Amino acid sequence: MMTDLKYNTAGRSILIVDNDEEVRLAVAEHFSSRGITVSYADTCELALALLQDQSFDLVLTEIFIPQMGGVELARRIKSYIPDQAVIILTSSADVKYSIEAMRLKVSDYLLKPVDLDELETRIALVFMKYETRKRDRSHQFQLVEKVLEQEKKLEDNFLQAVRSLIHAIEARDRYTKGHSFRVTRLVEALLRQLNLDADFLSDVVLASQLHDTGKLGVSDTILRKTSGLSREEFFVMRTHPEVGYHILKPILSESCLGGILHHHERWDGKGYPMNLVGEEIPLGARIISIADSFDAMVTDRTYRQALSISTALKEIEKGAGRQFDPDLVPSFIEIVSKNRFPAMYTEQAGGMT
């Protein structure tokens, strides 16, 4: 009886694993005539070797094969090809083998002798089931891709909005205008000098762009105050790393967030918000800290005039091992001393001497 199942198996591939040559040849001849590519192995070791070199739509294996056995073969196949379709054939009615096969979630389990037309029908059913699953997974993947795409758009829009707000805050005060841009330029140069991993570099650059996000929660009265801050005002100002961290936490990686949260920590542990010491401070935050402090020194502020670049570099050098990572300071001094950034500070008093 020929199968009347409406499924075209032509173009499929089957690996037959059986040490009975007569069975191998009979099955191979039957399915080859249906347009199926048939390969066969008389040992499990050969079968595993073939599976490493090429893929098969189905593995059809006898359960009693010397040395390893069909159940163990199925277990090994499923361990590194979980979706591989496997049908087990056996001449034993012992229920323990069928239980083991079910635990492995094989596609089917048939007792010998098996009618080849019946086997063809069972194989066609397996192929149909896998095709259905494949289509479902493809549809699910497309849905996930659309969701991720929308999330990425929302994140990009959110980050762009945050950048715009930061620029708006800086623009309201001529003394801090362009601060985040300049800090990012310095950070990028230092990262290139240090030859760090590209993924880490992108996280730190993004953190440097957004390191002052928390100042969105600080009033202009405090930000633009020309005299010294009161104790209460200073406390509010010191909250900006944590505020920025919580604003951006839903969408940024921990590596990026660490640079934002800890860019005011000090090497000696006297910084904020967590009084971290030395290498407890994330590397990205240590890099941003130097660039942030340097830019503050060489630009005019409401409470003082800018330092010259040479004077600021001496202050950075003095801070090595106290405020700044002593291993990063020499590299930072080197890149700034090469005058790579004059255009950023030409409008700042004393900035070019």
Helices and strands as residue ranges (DSSP letters): E 13-17, H 21-32, E 37-41, H 44-53, E 58-62, H 70-80, E 86-90, H 95-103, E 108-111, H 116-171, H 179-194, H 198-210, G 213-217, H 220-223, H 231-237, H 240-248, H 254-261, G 278-280, H 283-297, H 309-318, H 329-337, H 342-345
